[in-house]
Amino acid sequence: MERILVIDADLSVQRILRRTLGNAGFQIAATGDGTKALQMIRGTTPGAVILEPRLPGKSGYDLCREIRAADSSVPIVVLSAANDESDKVLLLELGADDYVTKPFSPCELLARVRAALRRTHEFRSQDEIYQFGEIEVNFRNMELLRNGMNVPFSRLEFKLLRFFLNNQQRVVSQDELLTQVWGYPERTGFTSGSVRTQVLGLRKKIEKDPSSPIHFRTVHGSGYKFVP
């Protein structure tokens, strides 16, 4: 039985999630305190985390960053009252896997948690090491080296890079990236701007000259193509 950690100061939300996730066969732990949440994660790593970023006394952005630093692979599903795209993109860049806005459907959130767990299990089962140009990436250990030096990489960036590596030399549209990498495109509220932001991030970390990319090429009017 997988354990889900709910981090939300709203006791009514905790009760709803205890009932919904418990009925689905998950073991639930809940807290509204960010410091205690980190202690719980470091004590026993949960299968997934549901995080409300606006906690009293602690920035949700800092908490997301610290959770990811404590464990690079545990899925984080953000549950927030904010429906701002820049907020979503920032939390995803900090390591969140998905973003659900309040008021929320408990059934939809359950589906999102299950999808995040499934993607993480699939990701962990892949232990290939890829090399191209100056880059070596180990998906099993979630490490990326450039000229032998470690480059900080978010989970979303690893997922996006994995998709590009699995689709080398093929033009992929922004809609396909939203579907295959982000998931649930019709309900997440992400736009093509989200894709552009993430691809730009990959270029800055991987390309010798991000303004003239060799690996992550834009195909105007169609999308992007990865060339190793």
C-alpha positions as CSV (number, residue, x, y, z in Angstrom):
1,M,0.0,0.0,0.0
2,E,1.6,3.3,-1.1
3,R,1.6,6.2,1.4
4,I,0.5,9.6,0.2
5,L,1.5,12.7,2.2
6,V,-1.0,15.6,2.1
7,I,0.5,19.0,3.0
8,D,-2.5,21.4,3.4
9,A,-3.5,23.6,6.3
10,D,-7.2,23.3,5.5
11,L,-8.6,20.5,7.6
12,S,-11.6,20.1,5.4
13,V,-9.3,19.3,2.4
14,Q,-7.4,16.9,4.6
15,R,-10.6,15.1,5.4
16,I,-11.7,14.9,1.8
17,L,-8.4,13.5,0.7
18,R,-8.2,11.0,3.5
19,R,-11.6,9.7,2.4
20,T,-11.0,9.7,-1.4
21,L,-7.4,8.4,-1.4
22,G,-8.1,6.0,1.5
23,N,-11.0,4.4,-0.4
24,A,-8.7,4.0,-3.4
25,G,-6.3,1.9,-1.3
26,F,-3.7,4.5,-0.3
27,Q,-2.3,5.0,3.2
28,I,-2.7,8.8,4.1
29,A,-0.6,11.0,6.2
30,A,-1.4,14.7,6.5
31,T,0.0,17.9,8.0
32,G,-0.4,21.6,7.5
33,D,3.1,22.4,8.7
34,G,5.9,22.6,6.1
35,T,8.8,21.9,8.5
36,K,7.0,18.8,9.9
37,A,6.3,17.7,6.3
38,L,10.0,17.7,5.5
39,Q,10.7,15.7,8.7
40,M,8.1,13.2,7.7
41,I,9.5,12.8,4.1
42,R,13.1,12.4,5.5
43,G,11.8,9.8,8.0
44,T,9.8,7.7,5.5
45,T,9.7,8.6,1.9
46,P,6.0,8.7,0.7
47,G,4.8,7.3,-2.6
48,A,3.6,10.8,-3.6
49,V,3.1,14.3,-2.1
50,I,0.0,16.5,-2.5
51,L,1.1,20.1,-1.7
52,E,-0.8,23.3,-1.1
53,P,1.9,25.9,-1.7
54,R,0.3,28.7,0.4
55,L,1.1,27.4,3.8
56,P,1.3,29.6,6.9
57,G,4.8,30.4,7.8
58,K,6.6,28.8,4.9
59,S,6.8,29.5,1.2
60,G,5.4,26.8,-0.9
61,Y,8.0,27.4,-3.5
62,D,10.8,26.8,-0.9
63,L,8.9,23.7,0.3
64,C,8.6,22.3,-3.2
65,R,12.4,22.9,-3.7
66,E,13.3,21.3,-0.4
67,I,11.0,18.3,-1.0
68,R,12.7,17.7,-4.3
69,A,16.2,18.1,-2.8
70,A,15.2,15.5,-0.1
71,D,14.0,13.0,-2.7
72,S,14.6,13.5,-6.5
73,S,11.9,11.1,-7.6
74,V,8.8,11.3,-5.3
75,P,5.9,12.7,-7.3
76,I,4.6,16.1,-6.2
77,V,1.1,17.2,-7.2
78,V,0.3,20.8,-6.3
79,L,-3.2,21.6,-5.1
80,S,-3.6,25.4,-5.2
81,A,-6.3,28.1,-5.2
82,A,-4.1,30.1,-7.6
83,N,-4.9,29.6,-11.3
84,D,-2.0,31.7,-12.7
85,E,0.1,30.2,-15.4
86,S,3.3,31.8,-14.2
87,D,2.7,30.2,-10.8
88,K,2.2,26.8,-12.4
89,V,5.3,27.1,-14.5
90,L,7.5,28.1,-11.6
91,L,6.3,25.3,-9.4
92,L,6.9,22.8,-12.2
93,E,10.4,24.2,-12.7
94,L,11.0,23.7,-9.0
95,G,10.1,20.0,-9.4
96,A,6.3,19.6,-9.2
97,D,4.8,16.9,-11.5
98,D,1.3,18.3,-11.8
99,Y,-0.9,21.2,-10.8
100,V,-4.6,21.1,-9.8
101,T,-6.6,24.2,-8.9
102,K,-9.2,24.6,-6.2
103,P,-12.1,24.1,-6.0
104,F,-11.2,20.6,-7.2
105,S,-12.8,17.3,-8.1
106,P,-11.6,14.6,-5.7
107,C,-11.9,12.0,-8.5
108,E,-9.8,14.1,-10.9
109,L,-7.1,14.6,-8.2
110,L,-7.1,10.9,-7.6
111,A,-6.6,10.3,-11.3
112,R,-3.7,12.9,-11.3
113,V,-2.0,11.2,-8.4
114,R,-2.3,7.8,-10.0
115,A,-0.9,9.1,-13.3
116,A,2.0,10.8,-11.5
117,L,2.8,7.5,-9.7
118,R,2.6,5.6,-13.0
119,R,4.9,7.9,-14.8
120,T,7.4,7.8,-11.9
121,H,7.4,4.0,-11.8
122,E,7.9,3.9,-15.6
123,F,10.7,6.5,-15.2
124,R,12.5,4.5,-12.5
125,S,12.4,1.3,-14.6
126,Q,14.4,3.0,-17.3
127,D,18.1,3.0,-16.6
128,E,19.6,4.1,-19.9
129,I,22.6,6.4,-20.1
130,Y,22.5,8.7,-23.1
131,Q,25.4,10.7,-24.5
132,F,25.4,13.4,-27.1
133,G,27.8,16.3,-27.7
134,E,29.1,17.4,-24.3
135,I,26.2,15.8,-22.5
136,E,25.8,12.6,-20.5
137,V,22.4,11.9,-18.9
138,N,21.6,9.1,-16.5
139,F,17.8,8.8,-16.2
140,R,18.0,6.2,-13.5
141,N,19.9,8.4,-11.1
142,M,18.4,11.6,-12.6
143,E,21.8,13.2,-13.2
144,L,23.0,15.3,-16.2
145,L,26.6,16.1,-16.8
146,R,28.0,18.6,-19.1
147,N,31.8,18.2,-19.7
148,G,31.8,16.1,-16.6
149,M,30.1,18.8,-14.4
150,N,26.8,18.2,-12.8
151,V,24.0,20.5,-14.2
152,P,20.9,21.1,-11.9
153,F,17.9,19.6,-13.7
154,S,14.2,19.6,-12.7
155,R,12.0,16.5,-13.0
156,L,10.0,18.2,-15.7
157,E,13.2,18.9,-17.7
158,F,14.2,15.3,-17.4
159,K,10.8,14.2,-18.7
160,L,11.0,16.7,-21.6
161,L,14.5,15.6,-22.4
162,R,13.5,11.9,-22.2
163,F,10.7,12.6,-24.7
164,F,13.1,14.4,-27.1
165,L,15.6,11.6,-26.9
166,N,13.0,9.0,-27.6
167,N,11.8,11.0,-30.7
168,Q,15.1,12.0,-32.3
169,Q,15.0,13.7,-35.7
170,R,11.2,13.8,-35.6
171,V,9.3,17.1,-35.6
172,V,7.0,17.2,-32.5
173,S,4.3,19.8,-32.1
174,Q,3.7,21.8,-29.0
175,D,0.3,20.1,-28.6
176,E,2.1,16.7,-28.6
177,L,4.6,17.8,-26.0
178,L,1.8,19.1,-23.8
179,T,0.0,15.8,-24.1
180,Q,2.9,13.4,-23.7
181,V,5.1,15.4,-21.2
182,W,2.6,17.5,-19.2
183,G,-0.5,15.3,-19.5
184,Y,-4.1,16.3,-19.4
185,P,-3.7,19.3,-21.8
186,E,-7.4,20.1,-22.0
187,R,-7.6,20.6,-18.2
188,T,-4.2,21.8,-17.0
189,G,-4.5,25.3,-18.4
190,F,-1.0,25.2,-19.9
191,T,-0.3,26.9,-23.2
192,S,2.3,26.9,-25.9
193,G,4.1,29.5,-23.7
194,S,4.8,26.8,-21.2
195,V,6.5,24.7,-23.8
196,R,8.6,27.5,-25.1
197,T,9.7,28.3,-21.6
198,Q,10.8,24.8,-20.9
199,V,12.6,24.3,-24.3
200,L,14.4,27.6,-23.7
201,G,15.5,26.2,-20.3
202,L,16.9,23.0,-21.9
203,R,18.8,25.1,-24.4
204,K,20.4,27.3,-21.7
205,K,21.6,24.2,-19.8
206,I,22.6,22.0,-22.7
207,E,23.5,24.1,-25.8
208,K,26.9,25.7,-26.3
209,D,25.1,28.7,-27.8
210,P,21.4,28.8,-26.7
211,S,20.7,31.6,-29.3
212,S,21.8,29.3,-32.1
213,P,20.8,25.8,-30.9
214,I,22.2,22.6,-32.5
215,H,20.2,20.0,-30.6
216,F,16.8,21.6,-29.8
217,R,15.8,23.1,-33.1
218,T,12.7,25.1,-33.8
219,V,10.7,24.1,-36.9
220,H,8.7,27.2,-37.5
221,G,5.0,26.6,-37.7
222,S,5.4,22.9,-36.7
223,G,7.2,22.6,-33.4
224,Y,10.6,21.3,-32.4
225,K,13.1,18.7,-33.5
226,F,15.9,17.1,-31.4
227,V,19.1,16.4,-33.2
228,P,21.8,14.6,-31.1
